Protein backbone atom coordinates (compact mmCIF):
# COMPACT_ATOMS: atom_id res chain seq x y z
CA UNK A 1 0.00 0.00 0.00
CA UNK A 2 1.17 3.53 -0.66
CA UNK A 3 1.95 6.17 1.95
CA UNK A 4 -1.08 7.98 3.35
CA UNK A 5 -1.06 11.74 2.92
CA UNK A 6 -4.41 13.14 4.09
CA UNK A 7 -3.01 16.10 6.00
CA UNK A 8 -2.99 14.40 9.40
CA UNK A 9 0.38 13.43 10.89
CA UNK A 10 0.96 9.70 11.39
CA UNK A 11 1.22 10.00 15.18
CA UNK A 12 -2.05 11.98 15.29
CA UNK A 13 -3.75 9.34 13.13
CA UNK A 14 -2.67 6.68 15.62
CA UNK A 15 -3.88 8.71 18.64
CA UNK A 16 -7.24 9.34 16.99
CA UNK A 17 -7.57 5.69 15.96
CA UNK A 18 -6.84 4.56 19.51
CA UNK A 19 -9.66 6.79 20.73
CA UNK A 20 -11.92 5.47 17.99
CA UNK A 21 -11.09 1.92 19.07
CA UNK A 22 -12.48 2.73 22.52
CA UNK A 23 -15.55 4.28 20.92
CA UNK A 24 -15.97 1.19 18.74
CA UNK A 25 -15.67 -1.11 21.75
CA UNK A 26 -18.20 0.92 23.75
CA UNK A 27 -20.57 1.02 20.80
CA UNK A 28 -20.28 -2.69 20.09
CA UNK A 29 -20.77 -3.60 23.74
CA UNK A 30 -23.84 -1.36 23.84
CA UNK A 31 -25.08 -2.99 20.63
CA UNK A 32 -24.79 -6.45 22.19
CA UNK A 33 -26.56 -5.37 25.38
CA UNK A 34 -29.34 -3.72 23.44
CA UNK A 35 -29.85 -6.77 21.24
CA UNK A 36 -29.83 -9.03 24.30
CA UNK A 37 -32.42 -6.86 26.02
CA UNK A 38 -34.56 -6.80 22.87
CA UNK A 39 -34.72 -10.58 22.99
CA UNK A 40 -35.29 -10.87 26.73
CA UNK A 41 -37.42 -7.90 27.86
CA UNK A 42 -40.70 -8.76 29.60
CA UNK A 43 -43.37 -6.88 31.47
CA UNK A 44 -46.09 -4.29 30.85
CA UNK A 45 -43.86 -2.23 28.52
CA UNK A 46 -42.77 -5.29 26.52
CA UNK A 47 -43.96 -4.19 23.09
CA UNK A 48 -42.77 -0.59 23.43
CA UNK A 49 -39.33 -1.57 24.73
CA UNK A 50 -38.94 -4.54 22.38
CA UNK A 51 -39.50 -2.26 19.38
CA UNK A 52 -37.42 0.60 20.80
CA UNK A 53 -34.48 -1.69 21.52
CA UNK A 54 -34.68 -3.03 17.95
CA UNK A 55 -34.48 0.52 16.57
CA UNK A 56 -31.49 1.20 18.80
CA UNK A 57 -29.48 -1.94 17.98
CA UNK A 58 -30.19 -1.51 14.26
CA UNK A 59 -28.78 2.03 14.41
CA UNK A 60 -25.79 0.81 16.44
CA UNK A 61 -25.03 -1.91 13.87
CA UNK A 62 -24.51 0.78 11.23
CA UNK A 63 -22.54 2.93 13.67
CA UNK A 64 -19.97 0.27 14.53
CA UNK A 65 -19.28 -0.23 10.83
CA UNK A 66 -18.82 3.52 10.31
CA UNK A 67 -16.44 3.77 13.27
CA UNK A 68 -14.40 0.73 12.22
CA UNK A 69 -14.12 2.05 8.67
CA UNK A 70 -12.88 5.41 9.96
CA UNK A 71 -10.18 3.58 11.95
CA UNK A 72 -9.14 1.78 8.75
CA UNK A 73 -9.19 5.06 6.82
CA UNK A 74 -6.61 6.31 9.31
CA UNK A 75 -4.51 3.23 8.40
CA UNK A 76 -4.88 1.44 11.72
CA UNK A 77 -6.33 -2.05 12.21
CA UNK A 78 -9.78 -2.03 13.78
CA UNK A 79 -10.40 -4.33 16.76
CA UNK A 80 -12.87 -7.08 16.03
CA UNK A 81 -12.92 -9.67 18.78
CA UNK A 82 -14.89 -9.95 22.00
CA UNK A 83 -11.60 -10.08 23.88
CA UNK A 84 -10.41 -6.79 22.38
CA UNK A 85 -13.77 -5.12 22.90
CA UNK A 86 -13.89 -6.25 26.54
CA UNK A 87 -10.40 -4.82 27.11
CA UNK A 88 -11.18 -1.49 25.42
CA UNK A 89 -14.77 -0.88 26.51
CA UNK A 90 -15.86 1.33 29.37
CA UNK A 91 -19.23 -0.43 29.46
CA UNK A 92 -19.52 -3.47 31.71
CA UNK A 93 -21.09 -6.68 30.49
CA UNK A 94 -24.42 -7.60 32.05
CA UNK A 95 -25.01 -10.96 33.66
CA UNK A 96 -28.39 -12.64 33.65
CA UNK A 97 -31.60 -10.97 32.57
CA UNK A 98 -32.38 -7.76 34.45
CA UNK A 99 -35.89 -6.36 34.85
CA UNK A 100 -37.23 -4.11 32.11
CA UNK A 101 -36.62 -1.09 34.33
CA UNK A 102 -33.03 -2.15 35.00
CA UNK A 103 -32.50 -2.71 31.27
CA UNK A 104 -33.62 0.84 30.54
CA UNK A 105 -31.38 2.21 33.30
CA UNK A 106 -28.38 0.23 32.11
CA UNK A 107 -28.85 1.25 28.48
CA UNK A 108 -29.28 4.88 29.52
CA UNK A 109 -25.94 4.72 31.35
CA UNK A 110 -24.39 2.96 28.35
CA UNK A 111 -25.47 5.68 25.93
CA UNK A 112 -24.20 8.33 28.33
CA UNK A 113 -20.84 6.51 28.50
CA UNK A 114 -20.62 6.49 24.71
CA UNK A 115 -21.17 10.26 24.78
CA UNK A 116 -18.33 10.70 27.28
CA UNK A 117 -16.01 8.48 25.21
CA UNK A 118 -17.01 10.47 22.12
CA UNK A 119 -16.07 13.73 23.83
CA UNK A 120 -12.56 12.39 24.43
CA UNK A 121 -12.18 11.32 20.80
CA UNK A 122 -13.65 14.58 19.55
CA UNK A 123 -10.92 16.53 21.38
CA UNK A 124 -8.22 14.38 19.75
CA UNK A 125 -9.76 14.91 16.31
CA UNK A 126 -10.13 18.66 16.79
CA UNK A 127 -6.54 19.01 18.01
CA UNK A 128 -5.34 17.29 14.81
CA UNK A 129 -7.72 19.21 12.48
CA UNK A 130 -9.36 15.89 11.58
CA UNK A 131 -12.77 17.19 10.50
CA UNK A 132 -13.91 13.81 9.17
CA UNK A 133 -13.49 12.09 12.52
CA UNK A 134 -14.88 15.14 14.33
CA UNK A 135 -18.02 15.06 12.19
CA UNK A 136 -18.50 11.33 12.70
CA UNK A 137 -18.01 11.55 16.45
CA UNK A 138 -20.17 14.66 16.79
CA UNK A 139 -23.00 12.88 14.98
CA UNK A 140 -22.59 9.87 17.28
CA UNK A 141 -22.75 12.11 20.35
CA UNK A 142 -26.00 13.70 19.18
CA UNK A 143 -27.61 10.31 18.54
CA UNK A 144 -26.54 8.87 21.92
CA UNK A 145 -27.60 11.98 23.84
CA UNK A 146 -31.05 11.80 22.23
CA UNK A 147 -31.32 8.05 22.83
CA UNK A 148 -30.40 8.47 26.50
CA UNK A 149 -33.06 11.17 26.82
CA UNK A 150 -35.68 8.90 25.22
CA UNK A 151 -34.76 6.03 27.52
CA UNK A 152 -34.90 8.27 30.59
CA UNK A 153 -38.34 9.50 29.49
CA UNK A 154 -39.73 5.94 29.66
CA UNK A 155 -38.88 5.83 33.38
CA UNK A 156 -40.73 9.01 34.41
N, C-alpha and C positions, 0 to 999 in steps of 0.2 A: 504494500500500500504506500501511497505517496505521503509526503509530509503534509500535515494539516496547517493551513494558514488562514484562520477565520478572524484574526484580529484579537484573539485571547491568548495570552501567554500559556505555555504548556503547564507551568506550575499552578496557574489559576484554574485551568481546565480540570486538573486533578482535584484541587480543593473543592470546586463546584460539584464535580462528579461524586466525590465522597459525601457531600451533603445530600445530593440527589439519591445516593444509595440509601441513606437513612430515611429519606422521604418515601422511596420505593418500598422499603421494608415496612414502614409504618402503614402505608397505603395497602400493601398486600395483606398484612396481618388484619387490618380493619376489614378488608374485603372478605377474608376467610371467616371472621367473626360474624359479619353481617349475613353471609350466606348460611352459616350454621344456624343463626337465630331465625332466619327466614324458614328454614326447614323445621325448627323445633319450637317455635312460639306457640303458646296456648293461652286460653283465657278469653274474657269478654271482648278484648280488642284484637282478637286473632286476625280477622280479615284485614282490618286497617293496617296492622303492623306487618302482616305477611306480605301485603302488596307494597307497603312502604319500603320494607327491607329489600324486596326484589328490585325496586327502582334504584336503591342505594348501591347494592352490589353490582348491578349492571353498569352504573356510572363508574364505579371504582374499577371494574374490569378494563374499561377503556383507559382510565387514568393511569393504571400501572403500566400499560403498554406505552403511553405517551412519555412517561417518566423514564422508563427503561430505554426507549429510543433516544431520548435527549442525552442520557449517559453515553450511549454508543456514539452519538454525534460528536461528543466531546472526546472521543477516541479512548474511552475507558470501558472495560468489561462490566456489564451489568450483573449484579447478583441474581441468582435464580434458583436457589435451593432453600428448603425450610430451615436448614441449619444456618445459612447466611442471614436469612431474614430474622431468625430468632436472635442472632447475635447483634444485628444492627437496629432492630426495632425498639422503640420506646413504649410500645403497647404490649401489655402482658397478655399471654394466652389465657383463655377462660377454661375452667374445668367443669365438667358436668353441664347441666342445662338449667340456667338461672330462670327466675320468674320473668314474665313479660316486662314488668316494671324494672327489674334489674338489668334486663337486656337493653332497654331504652337508656338507662343511666350509664351503662358501660359503653354503649355506642356513642352517646353524647360525649363522654370523656375521651373516647378514641378520636372523634372528629376534632375536638379541641386540641388534642395532642398533635394531630396532623397539622393544624394551623400553627402551633408553636414551632414544630419542626420546619414548616414552610418559611416562617419568619427568619429562622437561622440561615436557610439556604438563600432566601431572597437577598439578605445582606451580602453574602458571598458573591452572588451574581451582580448586584449593583456595584460593589467595590471593583469588580473586574470589567465593568461596562458590558456585561453579557445580557443584552436585552431579551434574547430569545428565552433563556432560562428564567429571567425575571418575569416575563409575560406568562410563561407556563405556570410558574409557582404562584404568581399573583392570582391567576384564574383558579388554581387549586384552593388557595386560601378562601376566596369568595365562596366557592361551592361548599367547602367544609364548614365555614361559619354559618351559612344558611342552613345546612343540614343539621348542625348542632342546635340551632334555634328551633327548627321544626320538631326535632326530637324532644327538646325541652318543653315545647308547647303541648305535647301529648300528655305530659305529666302534671299539668296545672288544672 
